[in-house]
Amino acid sequence: MTKSTWKWIVAGGVAGYLGWQKVQKDGRAGRFLAADSPRGTAVVTGASSGIGEQYARQLAKAGYDVILVARRLDKLEVLASELRLNHGVLAEALSADLATPEGVERVEEAMGKLDDLVLLVNNAGFGTMGPLLEKGLYSQLDMIHVHVNAAMRLTRAALSRMVPNSYGGVINVSSIVAFFHGAGSANYCATKAYLNTFSKAVQAEMKDKGLVVQALCPGYTYTEFHDSQEYNEFSRNEVPGWLWMSSEAVVQESLHALGNGQVVVVPGWVNQVIVRFATLGIDLASLRRLAKRLKGGG
């Protein structure tokens, strides 16, 4: 594309963002974390690092008891101990591999014992990079199990505990790639799109029951996500610094938006502009080229 074309694309994205931002600002009261809102227990999956760890920290600081779920029990126990010491809340570490039915069942059973469950954060996940035919079948199936099967089952289990109390919420951590398609990320994009559609549909079912369901769609976030072997060809230096957000800021926006029942949450104005590009038919490859140009890489 020519520089002139890119200018029109950017202008269109910014114009779309301005309309989006007006909607985003309407009624942001953050009632879920208000001082007079009911406290209870929050279950956070993928809590050993990154966005999941931030949810655990911010919820514990606000007075919620937490059950921390991930595969790495040692890291969970360290975090749970810290939260108990610093905030005086109950914090439990639960090791579970959500790519397996047994792991999902462990979390379902734990939630089934809670009478005060008020929040589930489905944050566990990972990515596979590469063309569909070149990536191992089972790694892709594991990702689908975690992003789709586990999220659906745990959402169902959590809501069944919350409905009698007419209070509570579920946050499904999606991604801005849910709005795009990208060669080399076919199943990752598809599973995140599922989370968005699933969250919107379930929220429609829950709207008269006092419950809220949210799909959080972050962009580039400073976490361990891109440090895995799947991303060994990825370099943070290739991405302009202004595209990155801290996990703390991402979670703050998510919890703030949960209070007013906002279903699809895209944190950060830059990410909101990027999402508007999806309506223009821009794919991920074109966005990456745009980011490179804006960074001055050609």
C-alpha positions in Angstrom: 0.0 0.0 0.0 1.1 3.6 -0.6 1.7 6.1 2.2 -1.4 8.0 1.1 -3.5 4.8 1.5 -2.1 4.2 5.0 -2.9 7.8 5.9 -6.5 7.3 5.0 -6.6 4.0 6.9 -5.2 5.6 10.0 -7.7 8.5 9.7 -10.6 6.1 9.4 -9.4 4.2 12.4 -9.1 7.3 14.5 -12.6 8.5 13.4 -14.0 5.1 14.4 -12.2 5.3 17.7 -13.7 8.6 18.6 -17.2 7.1 18.2 -16.1 4.0 20.2 -14.7 6.2 22.9 -17.9 8.1 23.3 -19.7 4.8 24.0 -17.0 3.6 26.3 -17.3 6.6 28.5 -21.0 6.4 29.0 -21.9 5.3 32.5 -18.5 4.0 33.7 -19.3 3.7 37.4 -17.1 0.7 38.3 -19.8 -0.6 40.7 -18.4 -4.1 40.9 -15.5 -2.9 43.1 -17.5 -0.2 44.9 -17.1 -0.1 48.6 -20.7 -1.2 49.2 -20.7 -4.0 46.6 -20.9 -7.6 48.0 -17.6 -9.3 48.6 -17.1 -13.0 48.1 -14.7 -15.4 46.3 -13.2 -14.9 42.9 -11.7 -17.8 40.9 -8.9 -16.8 38.5 -7.4 -19.3 36.0 -4.0 -18.7 34.6 -3.2 -16.9 37.8 0.5 -17.7 38.1 1.7 -14.8 36.0 0.7 -11.9 33.7 -2.9 -10.8 33.4 -4.2 -13.6 35.7 -1.8 -12.6 38.5 -2.9 -9.0 38.2 -6.5 -10.0 38.5 -5.6 -11.9 41.7 -3.7 -9.0 43.1 -6.3 -6.3 42.4 -9.2 -8.5 43.6 -7.4 -9.4 46.8 -6.5 -5.8 47.4 -10.2 -4.9 47.0 -11.1 -7.5 49.7 -12.1 -10.6 47.7 -11.0 -14.1 48.7 -9.4 -15.8 45.7 -8.8 -19.3 44.4 -5.8 -19.2 42.1 -5.7 -21.8 39.3 -2.8 -22.7 37.0 -0.4 -25.6 36.3 2.5 -24.2 38.3 1.6 -24.9 41.9 4.8 -23.5 43.3 4.2 -20.0 41.8 0.6 -20.1 42.9 1.5 -20.9 46.5 4.0 -18.1 46.7 1.3 -15.6 45.3 -1.4 -17.0 47.6 0.8 -16.6 50.7 1.6 -13.0 49.7 -2.0 -12.1 49.2 -3.0 -13.6 52.5 -0.2 -11.7 54.3 -0.7 -8.3 52.6 -4.5 -8.2 52.4 -5.9 -10.5 55.0 -8.0 -12.4 52.5 -8.4 -16.2 52.0 -6.2 -17.3 49.1 -6.0 -20.9 47.8 -3.7 -22.4 45.2 -5.3 -25.0 42.9 -3.1 -26.8 40.4 -5.1 -27.8 37.3 -4.3 -28.4 33.6 -7.3 -27.0 31.8 -6.3 -28.8 28.5 -7.5 -32.0 30.2 -11.0 -32.9 31.3 -9.6 -33.9 34.7 -8.2 -30.4 35.2 -11.5 -28.7 34.3 -13.4 -31.0 36.7 -11.1 -30.0 39.6 -12.0 -26.4 39.1 -15.7 -27.2 38.6 -15.7 -29.1 41.9 -13.9 -26.3 43.7 -16.5 -23.8 42.5 -19.3 -26.2 43.4 -18.4 -25.9 47.0 -18.6 -22.1 47.1 -21.7 -20.4 48.3 -20.2 -16.9 47.9 -18.7 -17.2 44.4 -19.0 -13.7 42.8 -16.5 -13.8 40.0 -14.8 -16.2 37.6 -11.9 -15.0 35.4 -11.2 -17.4 32.5 -7.7 -16.2 31.8 -5.8 -19.5 31.2 -4.5 -19.7 27.6 -1.6 -19.9 25.2 -1.0 -19.4 21.5 0.3 -21.6 18.7 2.1 -19.8 15.8 2.4 -21.2 12.3 0.4 -22.4 9.4 -2.4 -24.9 10.2 -0.7 -27.8 8.3 2.7 -27.2 9.9 1.8 -27.0 13.6 1.3 -30.1 15.6 -2.3 -31.3 15.8 -2.3 -31.9 19.5 -0.9 -28.5 20.5 -3.7 -26.9 18.5 -6.3 -29.2 20.1 -4.9 -28.4 23.6 -5.3 -24.7 22.8 -8.9 -25.2 21.7 -9.6 -27.2 24.8 -8.4 -24.4 27.1 -9.8 -21.4 25.2 -13.2 -23.0 24.2 -14.1 -26.2 26.1 -12.7 -25.2 29.5 -14.0 -21.6 29.3 -17.5 -22.8 28.4 -17.6 -25.5 31.1 -16.3 -23.2 33.8 -18.6 -20.3 32.8 -21.5 -22.7 33.0 -20.5 -24.0 36.4 -19.8 -20.5 37.8 -23.1 -19.0 36.6 -25.1 -21.9 38.1 -23.7 -20.9 41.5 -24.3 -17.2 41.0 -27.9 -17.3 39.6 -29.5 -18.1 43.0 -27.7 -15.0 44.5 -28.6 -12.8 41.5 -25.1 -11.4 41.7 -21.8 -12.1 40.1 -19.8 -12.0 36.9 -17.6 -13.9 34.5 -14.7 -12.4 32.6 -13.4 -14.3 29.5 -10.0 -13.1 28.5 -10.1 -12.8 24.7 -7.9 -10.7 22.5 -8.1 -8.0 19.9 -7.2 -10.7 17.3 -10.8 -11.9 17.8 -11.8 -9.1 15.4 -9.3 -10.2 12.7 -8.1 -13.1 10.7 -4.4 -13.8 10.4 -2.4 -16.4 8.4 -0.3 -18.4 10.9 -2.8 -17.8 13.7 -5.9 -19.5 12.4 -7.0 -21.4 15.5 -5.8 -18.7 17.9 -7.9 -16.0 16.2 -10.9 -18.4 15.9 -10.9 -19.4 19.6 -10.7 -15.8 20.7 -13.6 -14.9 18.3 -15.5 -17.7 19.9 -15.0 -16.2 23.4 -16.4 -12.9 22.2 -19.5 -14.4 20.6 -20.0 -16.8 23.5 -19.7 -14.0 26.1 -22.2 -11.7 24.2 -24.7 -14.5 23.9 -24.5 -15.7 27.5 -24.7 -12.1 28.7 -28.0 -11.8 26.7 -29.2 -14.9 28.6 -28.1 -13.4 32.0 -29.2 -9.8 31.6 -32.4 -10.3 33.7 -30.6 -12.4 36.4 -28.3 -9.7 37.8 -25.2 -11.3 36.3 -22.6 -9.8 34.0 -20.4 -11.6 31.4 -17.5 -9.8 29.8 -15.0 -10.5 27.0 -11.8 -8.7 27.6 -9.8 -8.0 24.4 -6.3 -6.8 25.2 -3.6 -6.2 22.6 0.1 -6.4 23.2 0.6 -6.8 27.0 3.8 -7.1 29.0 3.5 -10.7 30.3 5.2 -14.0 29.9 2.9 -14.9 27.0 5.4 -14.1 24.2 8.3 -15.8 26.1 7.1 -19.3 25.4 8.8 -21.6 22.9 5.9 -21.0 20.4 7.1 -17.4 20.1 10.8 -18.0 19.8 10.9 -16.1 16.5 9.0 -13.1 18.0 10.9 -10.1 19.1 9.4 -7.4 21.3 11.6 -4.9 19.6 9.6 -5.3 16.4 6.6 -3.9 18.1 6.5 -0.1 18.8 6.5 0.6 22.5 3.3 2.6 22.3 1.4 -0.5 21.3 2.2 -2.2 24.6 0.1 -2.0 27.8 0.9 -3.2 31.3 -1.1 -6.1 32.7 -2.0 -3.8 35.6 -3.6 -1.2 33.3 -5.5 -3.9 31.3 -7.0 -5.4 34.5 -7.9 -2.1 35.9 -10.0 -1.2 32.8 -11.6 -4.7 32.8 -12.7 -4.5 36.4 -13.9 -0.9 36.0 -16.0 -1.8 33.0 -17.4 -4.9 34.7 -19.3 -2.5 37.1 -21.5 -1.1 34.3 -22.1 -4.4 32.5 -20.0 -3.7 29.5 -19.7 -6.9 27.5 -16.8 -6.4 25.1 -14.0 -4.5 26.6 -11.0 -3.3 24.6 -8.5 -1.7 27.0 -6.5 1.3 25.8 -7.3 3.8 23.1 -4.6 2.5 20.8 -6.2 -1.0 20.9 -9.6 0.6 20.3 -8.3 2.3 17.1 -6.8 -1.0 16.0 -10.1 -2.8 16.4 -11.8 -0.2 14.3 -9.5 -1.3 11.5 -11.4 -4.6 11.4 -14.4 -2.9 10.0 -12.3 -1.7 7.1 -11.3 -5.2 6.2 -7.7 -4.8 7.4 -6.0 -8.1 8.2 -3.3 -8.8 10.8 -0.5 -8.9 8.2 -1.4 -5.4 7.0 -1.6 -4.1 10.6 1.9 -5.4 11.3 3.2 -3.7 8.2 1.5 -0.5 9.4 3.1 -0.8 12.8 6.5 -1.2 11.2 6.0 1.9 9.1 4.9 3.9 12.1 8.0 2.8 14.0 10.2 3.9 11.1 11.1 0.5 9.8 10.3 1.1 6.2 
